[in-house]
Structure formats: structure tokens, C-alpha cells
Amino acid sequence: MANRLKPLPHAVWQAEQARIVLAAARRVDWRRMSPKEQVNYLFSVQGPLPVIDAHFGEDSALAQFYRHCAHEKTWEQRDRCAALLRGLAAKRSTLLWRPELAPALAAVADFQRHRCRELADWQPRSRNPFRQLESLVRHLFDQYGDVPAWIINSWTAGRLHDGLNIADLTVHLGRGGALRTFHRLPVKLTRKVEHHLRLAPAGYTFLQALRYAQLAARELPQWLGPVLDSRLGRCLERDDEFWLRVVEFFAAAPMVDPYQLGPVCDWIHRKRSVGIGDEPAQPGFSLKGRSMQSVLEQTAKWHRQLAKAAHRQPDNEPAHSTTWEPLPVQDFAGGSKCKVRITQLLSYWDLIDEGRALRHCVASYLGACQRGRSGIFSLTLDGSRALTLEVQANRTVVQARGLLNRRLNEEELGWVQRWATDNRLLIPKHLFG
């Protein structure tokens, strides 16, 4: 008797509610409704996400639209989203059939009060939902038609928080504002850099577009690939000008492999932030007075030290058994004559072992893996380590390094592309093209 009066745990209660809702959903087949009726039905239901997922189907379009347009939203926000989706339904827009575009439409609704034109005046000219989204964003927010293509493309690529708020930046530029006056830029822009930033190719992230502009302003566009292949293509440091001077240092040196920039930047970062060997960190370290030959020699020496590091664990080192949650990217298996495996590394010991085998500093990515910013994958051919891959949380492959930091070859590129296609990962052309 006492057990029957005992309150149910919250998880059990949610499961019970999900079963009840699922039974009701069988009686109400929303898939047979018109788009407008589906939108009205979407905003008529309420409940925790497990219940909603059970009701609509976890991967369905309506479940994702509820997650981004209705869940934990104020009534005012829900009304704005509902009005937008009803307007799109009235125009029979294909945007409503793509669940991955739900975050972008929620952002459109949030910023619609800053529109320069009315939704009623917009007409989709294509059945492609991604082109429709670009057209909708330009119609609502781009008053003069000059918002850069890479910014508009960020809406369709799911990069609305790509180092800065893309929706906020779109509204600012759409009203005729200057890029350099945007109040949330992480770096100051000169007029020359701003000019080139507007000309960056479509498909670039903010950081890639910024590097494109900075190098174009310095008349070093041929260095874009090596720069994006280094840590400069993955993060924006507070002392960004110092790192750009490192690029200029390389560009001024004759007959140097541009792709040595990445290993050298790793060595400099280690020297400035942690220190190498027993020496303390040198935050003020610079390349002034140094020759390219000495820099390359010291970088190579550091990588050899990493490869020959003793197997004993220093007292101040993290435990070799340290693990972390994997990125949601599946491993890969393929090949007939030559067995190919691409496997995510999930422990500090795995990183150390990978770095020793290929003589590079992948073990330094421990922090990035623990924070979920990056995932490290190992490509093996017939059981032999061949390549280390870094995938960032935004599902972009940003690095591929082999023995002694060599770049990947054509055979490896083919396997990486198959794995990336299976997992819907982005491979930037400047890195692997």
C-alpha cells in the first residue's frame, strides 16, 4: 500500500507521459495535416522534450521546430515564431520541411522586429529550402543588397554563433552599417581589412573570412592555406597581431615550406603559454633577431623530444587514464585489399601514443578534447597509424597530419572524404583541395 502512494521519479513520470502522448499521437496523424494546420498544432502542444519527441517523432521536422521555436520560450517569442511559420506555410515554403533549418528560422523570428521589408511581400523563387532561406534573409534584413555572401551562407550552414552573432551582424550590415563599427567584433578592423572582409568567398566561417581579409590587406593571399592549416585557422588569440607578424616572418624567408608554419606556431604557443622542458613560460617571446633556420631547428628538436618522451608520468601531468565524452561522429571501416580504420581517440594515453607514433604534438589537445571543442581521430592502414585528424565541435575537419606533420596524400584524402560524407562533416577546400 505504501509503495502505491510513493511519488514516481521524474524520469519515470516523463516516460509515462511519453507513452500516453504517443498513444494519443496515433489517433492524431499530424503528417496528414496541411502546413498551416501543422503549425497551429505545433504551438497547441506543451510538455518536456521527451514527451514532445515521443509525440512528433524525435527526428521529425515538427519536433525540431518545437525544440527551437517553442520550448522554454516566452509567450512573446512563441507568438513571433508562430506568426513567421504561419506566413511561410501560407506561401507553401519548403523551409518547413527541413528540421536542420529550425534554429535559423527561430533567429529570423527573433530579429524580425528589425526587418526592412514585410514577410507578406516575399515570394520564394526556388523549391530549394536553402536558397529560400538565403532569399528570405536578404528580403527581410538586407536593405541595400550588399551583405557579404559568407554571412548569408552562415545562416544556411548552421553557423549562427560562429565567433560572433551572425543574425545581429546581418541586421547591422543590412541597415548600411560598416563592418568595423559592429559592436561585438573580437578584433579591430582597418578600412583595408574591412574592404577585403566583404569580398571573402561564400562558405567561409567568420575566422576564415577574417584571415582571408588580413592576408589580402598584407598582400599575402598565397599564405591563406598554410595559415588556415595552422592554429591561426582554429582560434583567435588576444595577441592576434603577434601571430600575423609570425606569418610575415615566414613570408619574408626564401625557400621555406609554407606548411611548416603550423608546427612552428604550435612550438611558439607552447613556449609562450606553458614553456618547453624545464624552462618557464615566456609570454613575451618573439621572433625578433631570430633566423628561420634556427626556428625550424628548435621546432624539429621539440617534436623529437615529444616523440622520445619517457613513458613515466611526471607528477604534474594528467593521468594517462583521463577520458572524455566523444564527439557525435561515427568511426569508419573500409577497404578490401588494405583495411582502413578511422577511430576517435578518447583517452590521454591514446593521444600520447598517437603523438609518439607519428612524432607530432597531438597530446597537447587534451584540454580541447575534455572541453568538447575538438575530437581527435586516428586513420590506420592495415593497422599502421598513418594520419591524425582533428574535427571541431562544429563538425569541420580542420587538420590532417601524418608522420612528422606531413600533409595527407591522395589515397588518404579519398578515405577521409568518404568518412566525412558518411558523418556530414565539412572539409574546407583550402585544407585538402
QUIWOFEN-V454507 format. One record per backbone hydrogen bond with DSSP energy under -0.5 kcal/mol. CO is the residue of the C=O (numbers start at 1). NH is the residue of the N-H. If there is no record, write none. Layout:
co: [CO | CO]
nh: [NH | NH]
This chain:
co: [1 | 2 | 2 | 3 | 9 | 10 | 11 | 12 | 13 | 14 | 15 | 16 | 17 | 18 | 19 | 20 | 21 | 22 | 23 | 24 | 24 | 27 | 28 | 29 | 30 | 34 | 35 | 36 | 37 | 38 | 39 | 41 | 41 | 42 | 48 | 48 | 49 | 50 | 51 | 52 | 53 | 57 | 60 | 61 | 62 | 63 | 64 | 65 | 66 | 66 | 70 | 74 | 75 | 76 | 77 | 78 | 79 | 80 | 81 | 82 | 83 | 84 | 85 | 86 | 87 | 88 | 89 | 93 | 94 | 95 | 97 | 98 | 99 | 101 | 102 | 103 | 104 | 105 | 106 | 107 | 108 | 109 | 111 | 112 | 118 | 119 | 128 | 129 | 130 | 131 | 132 | 133 | 134 | 135 | 136 | 137 | 137 | 138 | 140 | 140 | 141 | 148 | 148 | 149 | 150 | 151 | 152 | 152 | 153 | 154 | 155 | 159 | 160 | 160 | 161 | 164 | 164 | 165 | 166 | 167 | 168 | 169 | 170 | 171 | 172 | 173 | 174 | 178 | 179 | 182 | 190 | 191 | 192 | 193 | 194 | 195 | 197 | 201 | 205 | 206 | 207 | 208 | 209 | 210 | 211 | 212 | 213 | 214 | 215 | 216 | 220 | 221 | 223 | 224 | 225 | 226 | 227 | 227 | 230 | 231 | 231 | 235 | 237 | 238 | 239 | 239 | 240 | 241 | 242 | 243 | 244 | 245 | 246 | 247 | 248 | 250 | 257 | 258 | 259 | 260 | 261 | 262 | 263 | 264 | 265 | 266 | 267 | 268 | 269 | 270 | 270 | 271 | 276 | 282 | 287 | 291 | 292 | 293 | 294 | 295 | 296 | 297 | 298 | 299 | 300 | 301 | 302 | 303 | 304 | 306 | 312 | 314 | 319 | 320 | 322 | 327 | 332 | 334 | 337 | 339 | 340 | 341 | 342 | 343 | 345 | 346 | 347 | 348 | 349 | 350 | 351 | 352 | 353 | 354 | 355 | 355 | 358 | 361 | 362 | 363 | 365 | 366 | 367 | 368 | 368 | 369 | 373 | 375 | 376 | 377 | 378 | 378 | 379 | 379 | 380 | 380 | 381 | 384 | 387 | 388 | 389 | 390 | 390 | 391 | 392 | 395 | 396 | 396 | 397 | 399 | 401 | 402 | 403 | 406 | 409 | 410 | 411 | 412 | 413 | 414 | 415 | 416 | 417 | 418 | 419 | 420 | 421 | 426 | 426 | 428 | 428 | 429]
nh: [5 | 5 | 6 | 6 | 13 | 14 | 15 | 16 | 17 | 18 | 19 | 20 | 21 | 22 | 23 | 24 | 25 | 26 | 27 | 27 | 28 | 29 | 30 | 32 | 33 | 38 | 39 | 40 | 41 | 42 | 43 | 44 | 45 | 45 | 51 | 52 | 53 | 54 | 55 | 56 | 57 | 60 | 64 | 65 | 66 | 67 | 68 | 69 | 70 | 71 | 73 | 78 | 79 | 80 | 81 | 82 | 83 | 84 | 85 | 86 | 87 | 88 | 89 | 90 | 91 | 93 | 92 | 96 | 97 | 98 | 99 | 101 | 102 | 105 | 106 | 107 | 108 | 109 | 110 | 111 | 112 | 112 | 114 | 115 | 121 | 122 | 132 | 133 | 134 | 135 | 136 | 137 | 138 | 139 | 140 | 141 | 142 | 142 | 116 | 117 | 143 | 151 | 152 | 153 | 154 | 155 | 155 | 156 | 157 | 159 | 158 | 162 | 166 | 167 | 163 | 162 | 166 | 169 | 170 | 171 | 172 | 173 | 174 | 175 | 177 | 176 | 143 | 181 | 182 | 185 | 194 | 195 | 196 | 197 | 198 | 199 | 200 | 204 | 209 | 210 | 211 | 212 | 213 | 214 | 215 | 216 | 217 | 218 | 220 | 219 | 223 | 224 | 227 | 228 | 229 | 230 | 230 | 233 | 233 | 234 | 235 | 237 | 240 | 240 | 242 | 243 | 244 | 245 | 246 | 247 | 248 | 249 | 250 | 251 | 252 | 253 | 260 | 261 | 263 | 264 | 265 | 266 | 267 | 268 | 269 | 270 | 271 | 272 | 273 | 274 | 275 | 282 | 279 | 285 | 290 | 295 | 296 | 297 | 298 | 299 | 300 | 301 | 302 | 303 | 304 | 305 | 306 | 307 | 308 | 309 | 314 | 317 | 322 | 349 | 348 | 329 | 342 | 340 | 339 | 382 | 334 | 380 | 332 | 378 | 376 | 324 | 351 | 352 | 353 | 354 | 355 | 356 | 357 | 358 | 359 | 360 | 404 | 364 | 365 | 366 | 369 | 370 | 371 | 373 | 374 | 372 | 393 | 391 | 345 | 389 | 343 | 380 | 386 | 387 | 341 | 382 | 384 | 381 | 379 | 401 | 377 | 398 | 399 | 375 | 395 | 426 | 392 | 398 | 428 | 390 | 388 | 405 | 406 | 402 | 413 | 414 | 415 | 416 | 417 | 418 | 419 | 420 | 421 | 422 | 423 | 425 | 424 | 397 | 428 | 431 | 432 | 433]
